[in-house]
């Protein structure tokens, strides 16, 4: 999936417009970069995202635990059982990322030689291996905590369509292929999330801890994925046709880009403020939620890495495949848990632990692949 000379020149112009230093690409034509340069590509907000998350988490717990009336204030209005402040945060978090997806490239990439094999691998890793692995780990480590186990399984079922774009960019993955996988996961998530959730939570788990209709889950998926997805597609089509691609990517996306992470931090603040007493009263169980998540990310990432190396997948595609397989749409998992079980449920609490583990772990993986990337093209 190599870009043509014209496309490379266009990308170079966009890099300059975005404030990136093109000299790195000139010095490293294969896309290799030193570990020290990874952070320099990000804004202050992106660079220390995991720090901000932990700070916001701590502040929100203190705020929610000691300030009376917080829970009632945040639940002043609801949309399908989800407090309006949470709904706003989820939309703000997902909309900018979905505006970045290059939907118009889907047809062209699908027609390229070898694309069907790599895309099929991505679908299998995301929709067969990922949910099954998370379910198995959740049952193995949380057999006595069915509600927490349900929240963890929901995280495994929700495939990533947001943060993977950041990890892929940092690790020098293939941007076009990443956009295709994100677009496919966005579509498949609306179609498959409900039946897969029912399979693992009602059939495999024998219905324990999950007594919700298919429509309840579908409403949450359509509302918190379908709405921002449609908005992202329409925004991209309308603004690119009206003002051109260069303006859209160098001006509009740069303007709305930070709002995704701001929405994430805001959502975490609201969630943890409401859940403050639950967290403090069940701190031991909260720590246990990290037990299945850590091996889940490691097994999926390095398992995907091994498969891609065995299949001799080029480095940019391999990196994209690994990060897509190991990442999760915790925004959707939180929305479904809140909509299905309530804002103060232990299922929702377990789902909110997802990003707190995923962010630092996948950032570590960026450094790991960067280290091997410097060793040579054999990786």
Phi and psi in degrees as a GROMACS rama.xvg file:
@    title "Ramachandran Plot"
@    xaxis  label "Phi"
@    yaxis  label "Psi"
@TYPE xy
-83.7716  143.865  UNK-2
-78.4666  151.515  UNK-3
-73.6485  169.865  UNK-4
-60.6044  -40.0196  UNK-5
-64.6996  -39.9175  UNK-6
-66.573  -36.509  UNK-7
-65.2401  -40.128  UNK-8
-64.3517  -39.5692  UNK-9
-64.8181  -41.0923  UNK-10
-64.9338  -37.864  UNK-11
-62.3598  -40.676  UNK-12
-64.6588  -39.5143  UNK-13
-67.719  -36.1754  UNK-14
-61.81  -42.9364  UNK-15
-64.7349  -40.8736  UNK-16
-63.651  -32.2076  UNK-17
-82.5065  -3.90154  UNK-18
89.2227  11.7563  UNK-19
-84.6002  152.327  UNK-20
-88.7575  111.161  UNK-21
-72.7429  -11.3963  UNK-22
-64.5301  -29.434  UNK-23
-63.2015  -40.2905  UNK-24
-68.5584  -35.4041  UNK-25
-67.1106  -38.5653  UNK-26
-76.1542  -25.0568  UNK-27
-128.792  76.432  UNK-28
-60.0536  -23.5803  UNK-29
-85.24  0.674822  UNK-30
87.3991  9.46248  UNK-31
-72.5955  146.85  UNK-32
-145.433  151.443  UNK-33
-78.0014  151.699  UNK-34
-58.8369  -34.6298  UNK-35
-65.077  -20.7932  UNK-36
-90.0354  -6.39075  UNK-37
-62.6835  -49.5711  UNK-38
-65.1966  -30.6048  UNK-39
-65.7962  -16.3877  UNK-40
-80.6475  -9.29784  UNK-41
-107.66  156.151  UNK-42
-72.2502  171.021  UNK-43
-59.586  -37.5611  UNK-44
-65.3793  -46.446  UNK-45
-67.6321  -41.5897  UNK-46
-60.4085  -40.2776  UNK-47
-116.546  39.0141  UNK-48
-56.9783  -44.4195  UNK-49
-64.4445  -30.2368  UNK-50
-68.4175  -45.645  UNK-51
-63.0516  -38.3467  UNK-52
-61.6543  -46.2781  UNK-53
-66.843  -36.651  UNK-54
-65.424  -48.0584  UNK-55
-62.0133  -39.9134  UNK-56
-60.3617  -47.3463  UNK-57
-64.2613  -45.6718  UNK-58
-63.385  -42.4642  UNK-59
-66.9363  -36.5276  UNK-60
-65.2389  -44.7808  UNK-61
-62.5794  -44.8563  UNK-62
-61.2417  -49.8903  UNK-63
-68.5679  -29.647  UNK-64
-78.4242  -36.0106  UNK-65
-103.381  -18.7207  UNK-66
-95.3651  120.5  UNK-67
-75.6163  147.148  UNK-68
81.9436  5.63088  UNK-69
-63.8817  -48.2199  UNK-70
-59.8045  -44.466  UNK-71
-65.286  -37.75  UNK-72
-66.0155  -41.0594  UNK-73
-75.5875  -17.9642  UNK-74
-103.755  30.1156  UNK-75
-64.7237  -31.2776  UNK-76
-145.3  152.569  UNK-77
-134.095  152.322  UNK-78
-126.31  112.351  UNK-79
48.0815  51.2403  UNK-80
73.1995  2.95883  UNK-81
-102.746  124.773  UNK-82
-54.0348  139.803  UNK-83
-55.1138  -41.8746  UNK-84
-58.8846  -35.9987  UNK-85
-68.3683  -43.5081  UNK-86
-59.3701  -44.8235  UNK-87
-61.8053  -43.8674  UNK-88
-61.524  -41.8464  UNK-89
-65.7129  -41.2599  UNK-90
-65.6475  -44.4432  UNK-91
-62.1696  -35.7956  UNK-92
-70.1116  -39.5244  UNK-93
-92.5111  -29.5223  UNK-94
-59.336  -49.1528  UNK-95
-60.4802  -39.3007  UNK-96
-66.503  -41.0753  UNK-97
-70.9843  -19.5186  UNK-98
-74.4601  -21.5085  UNK-99
-83.0569  -21.4866  UNK-100
-64.8343  131.778  UNK-101
-87.9964  75.4109  UNK-102
-61.1075  -31.2209  UNK-103
-68.4714  -14.6803  UNK-104
-92.8171  -5.11668  UNK-105
-56.0464  -49.0843  UNK-106
-62.6711  -44.8276  UNK-107
-63.6118  -43.3769  UNK-108
-68.6466  -37.4906  UNK-109
-63.2642  -26.4664  UNK-110
-85.1667  -9.01729  UNK-111
-73.8314  150.807  UNK-112
-63.9808  133.629  UNK-113
83.3652  -6.95621  UNK-114
-67.9919  -35.912  UNK-115
-62.1351  -39.5894  UNK-116
-65.6155  -46.9015  UNK-117
-70.4076  -37.5446  UNK-118
-68.672  -39.5348  UNK-119
-61.8379  -40.487  UNK-120
-60.5155  -42.6374  UNK-121
-62.7934  -40.9826  UNK-122
-64.6793  -42.3073  UNK-123
-63.8315  -46.4547  UNK-124
-62.5754  -38.1159  UNK-125
-80.1245  -40.5774  UNK-126
-108.942  -7.94071  UNK-127
-116.204  -55.3818  UNK-128
-71.0868  -48.3811  UNK-129
-57.8361  -58.1164  UNK-130
-60.6387  -39.028  UNK-131
-65.7674  -42.4682  UNK-132
-63.7257  -45.8005  UNK-133
-63.4969  -40.0398  UNK-134
-62.7941  -44.3153  UNK-135
-63.0672  -44.3118  UNK-136
-66.7506  -38.1425  UNK-137
-63.7388  -43.0495  UNK-138
-69.0818  -35.5749  UNK-139
-70.2721  -32.8873  UNK-140
-106.13  -19.7048  UNK-141
-127.156  47.8218  UNK-142
-66.3697  -25.3923  UNK-143
-99.6118  3.73082  UNK-144
-126.101  74.3867  UNK-145
-61.1881  -37.0469  UNK-146
-69.4687  -44.1155  UNK-147
-64.2948  -38.2561  UNK-148
-61.7642  -40.1213  UNK-149
-61.7903  -43.8014  UNK-150
-61.986  -39.6157  UNK-151
-66.1964  -42.1994  UNK-152
-62.4036  -39.2042  UNK-153
-59.8871  -37.7549  UNK-154
-62.3669  -41.9688  UNK-155
-67.924  -28.7118  UNK-156
-78.7772  -31.7669  UNK-157
-79.9339  106.597  UNK-158
-83.8999  147.767  UNK-159
-73.0388  136.753  UNK-160
-134.411  11.3597  UNK-161
-130.207  -77.8176  UNK-162
-61.3446  -23.8343  UNK-163
-59.5684  -29.0466  UNK-164
-62.9995  -36.3124  UNK-165
-71.6271  -48.31  UNK-166
-61.6543  -41.0348  UNK-167
-63.5693  -40.3373  UNK-168
-66.3345  -42.9798  UNK-169
-63.4401  -38.8503  UNK-170
-88.9648  6.64384  UNK-171
63.6889  41.6511  UNK-172
-79.0944  177.591  UNK-173
-80.3531  113.015  UNK-174
-65.4201  -39.5237  UNK-175
-66.6984  -44.2995  UNK-176
-65.6159  -37.3389  UNK-177
-62.9489  -41.1926  UNK-178
-62.6865  -37.98  UNK-179
-66.9555  -46.3265  UNK-180
-62.4965  -38.4184  UNK-181
-64.6346  -43.062  UNK-182
-63.5749  -44.2622  UNK-183
-64.4232  -44.2166  UNK-184
-63.9917  -34.1418  UNK-185
-63.01  -43.4512  UNK-186
-70.9877  -47.4155  UNK-187
-64.3775  -29.3838  UNK-188
-64.4519  -39.5324  UNK-189
-66.9937  -37.2176  UNK-190
-79.9082  -42.9577  UNK-191
-100.371  -20.6987  UNK-192
-57.7077  -46.5255  UNK-193
-63.5375  -52.191  UNK-194
-64.9153  -35.8919  UNK-195
-67.6701  -40.2986  UNK-196
-62.6987  -43.1913  UNK-197
-66.1247  -36.5052  UNK-198
-61.2076  -49.9998  UNK-199
-83.0266  -25.8387  UNK-200
-97.382  -23.9633  UNK-201
-107.713  -42.1476  UNK-202
-85.715  -60.5849  UNK-203
-63.6336  -44.3654  UNK-204
-88.1762  8.70218  UNK-205
58.2121  32.8033  UNK-206
76.3177  1.62551  UNK-207
-73.5576  128.646  UNK-208
76.7006  7.11749  UNK-209
-143.549  99.6157  UNK-210
-129.112  62.8688  UNK-211
-129.037  145.312  UNK-212
-72.5273  160.783  UNK-213
-60.0129  -36.0701  UNK-214
-66.9039  -34.0221  UNK-215
-61.8613  -45.3168  UNK-216
-68.6513  -42.8946  UNK-217
-60.8843  -38.8399  UNK-218
-61.104  -42.6789  UNK-219
-65.3058  -41.0691  UNK-220
-64.0336  -48.3712  UNK-221
-65.4499  -39.1088  UNK-222
-71.7892  -45.2946  UNK-223
-100.057  -4.40332  UNK-224
-119.736  -47.5062  UNK-225
-61.7188  -45.7341  UNK-226
-62.3771  -53.4994  UNK-227
-66.6469  -28.0054  UNK-228
-65.8272  -48.6651  UNK-229
-62.4694  -41.0205  UNK-230
-63.1277  -40.0723  UNK-231
-65.8054  -43.2716  UNK-232
-62.6607  -48.8024  UNK-233
-63.7912  -41.1566  UNK-234
-60.408  -46.3533  UNK-235
-63.838  -46.7165  UNK-236
-64.1048  -46.1064  UNK-237
-69.8669  -49.6723  UNK-238
-70.9188  -35.7631  UNK-239
-68.0106  -37.5747  UNK-240
-69.4733  -33.7733  UNK-241
-80.6995  -41.0235  UNK-242
-119.375  -6.99842  UNK-243
95.5011  158.236  UNK-244
-66.4364  -42.0954  UNK-245
-61.6037  -45.959  UNK-246
-63.5727  -41.9559  UNK-247
-61.5444  -45.741  UNK-248
-81.8551  -32.6144  UNK-249
-90.0032  -22.2965  UNK-250
-111.339  -61.3181  UNK-251
-65.7438  -48.8858  UNK-252
-64.9784  -35.3172  UNK-253
-66.8304  -31.1846  UNK-254
-73.301  -45.3097  UNK-255
-88.4561  -14.37  UNK-256
-51.942  -52.2293  UNK-257
-61.8498  -19.5629  UNK-258
-69.0123  -22.1404  UNK-259
-64.2047  -45.9789  UNK-260
-75.4075  -33.6753  UNK-261
-63.3698  -41.7076  UNK-262
-62.7397  -37.5642  UNK-263
-63.3279  -48.1236  UNK-264
-64.4678  -40.5997  UNK-265
-63.1853  -43.5978  UNK-266
-63.3683  -42.6158  UNK-267
-62.2356  -39.8169  UNK-268
-61.2244  -47.8721  UNK-269
-64.9268  -46.016  UNK-270
-60.0616  -48.4085  UNK-271
-75.5721  -26.2564  UNK-272
-65.8951  -42.3547  UNK-273
-69.7413  -34.6142  UNK-274
-91.502  5.98199  UNK-275
-52.7274  -50.1696  UNK-276
-66.7876  -36.2904  UNK-277
-62.6279  -42.6168  UNK-278
-65.4454  -48.9153  UNK-279
-64.2237  -40.9752  UNK-280
-74.2453  -19.3861  UNK-281
-127.211  37.7508  UNK-282
-59.342  -35.574  UNK-283
-63.2508  -42.2521  UNK-284
-68.5881  -35.488  UNK-285
-61.7258  -42.6258  UNK-286
-63.918  -36.9603  UNK-287
-66.5167  -25.0685  UNK-288
-62.3944  -29.6275  UNK-289
-69.0578  -20.8955  UNK-290
-61.5758  -49.0795  UNK-291
-74.7329  -26.4896  UNK-292
-69.6668  -41.1461  UNK-293
-61.3869  -53.138  UNK-294
-66.1565  -28.4893  UNK-295
-59.3445  -51.4849  UNK-296
-62.7458  -42.3495  UNK-297
-65.9789  -46.0362  UNK-298
-64.7071  -45.6727  UNK-299
-65.6552  -42.6822  UNK-300
-67.3818  -54.9663  UNK-301
-75.5452  -26.5222  UNK-302
-65.5798  -44.0551  UNK-303
-63.2991  -38.919  UNK-304
-60.8123  -44.8292  UNK-305
-64.7992  -42.1443  UNK-306
-63.0059  -44.3803  UNK-307
-65.5118  -38.4479  UNK-308
-67.3296  -37.8815  UNK-309
-63.9324  -37.3879  UNK-310
-83.7553  -1.00439  UNK-311
59.0988  42.7184  UNK-312
-74.833  133.455  UNK-313
-56.5081  151.014  UNK-314
-51.3877  -49.8733  UNK-315
-59.504  -40.655  UNK-316
-70.9506  -36.2167  UNK-317
-63.1417  -45.4065  UNK-318
-61.5006  -45.5274  UNK-319
-60.4022  -43.0511  UNK-320
-60.8286  -44.7108  UNK-321
-65.5209  -46.7198  UNK-322
-70.9628  -33.2186  UNK-323
-67.164  -40.1085  UNK-324
-67.654  -37.682  UNK-325
-88.0404  -9.81697  UNK-326
-93.6663  157.763  UNK-327
-136.261  151.845  UNK-328
-87.4399  75.2734  UNK-329
-65.7817  -22.0478  UNK-330
-60.903  -46.1747  UNK-331
-68.3562  -39.8279  UNK-332
-60.0708  -42.14  UNK-333
-64.1268  -44.2891  UNK-334
-62.6709  -43.7991  UNK-335
-67.7686  -41.5116  UNK-336
-63.0024  -42.383  UNK-337
-67.3013  -44.6775  UNK-338
-68.0163  -32.1576  UNK-339
-88.1859  -35.4276  UNK-340
-119.684  -13.8115  UNK-341
107.191  154.051  UNK-342
-66.2195  -30.7886  UNK-343
-100.407  17.8336  UNK-344
-79.5486  156.213  UNK-345
-71.2241  -25.0688  UNK-346
-63.7433  -44.192  UNK-347
-66.3815  -37.7311  UNK-348
-61.9801  -43.7687  UNK-349
-62.6121  -38.5371  UNK-350
-65.7795  -33.7488  UNK-351
-71.3128  -17.7764  UNK-352
-72.5137  -22.8736  UNK-353
-50.055  -57.2479  UNK-354
-66.0928  -27.0478  UNK-355
-68.8885  -26.2021  UNK-356
-92.4798  -41.6726  UNK-357
-64.3501  -43.9333  UNK-358
-59.2758  -56.4524  UNK-359
-66.8842  -33.4451  UNK-360
-67.4344  -47.2963  UNK-361
-71.2571  -28.8679  UNK-362
-64.7039  -37.9808  UNK-363
-62.3413  -39.5209  UNK-364
-63.915  -33.4428  UNK-365
-59.7172  -43.5929  UNK-366
-65.6478  -37.9259  UNK-367
-65.7278  -48.0822  UNK-368
-68.6301  -30.1878  UNK-369
-64.1807  -37.6501  UNK-370
-64.169  -47.4697  UNK-371
-68.9918  -30.3565  UNK-372
-62.0192  -35.2861  UNK-373
-71.1057  -19.4955  UNK-374
-74.9016  -21.2648  UNK-375
141.355  170.178  UNK-376
-69.8013  -11.0124  UNK-377
-65.6728  -21.391  UNK-378
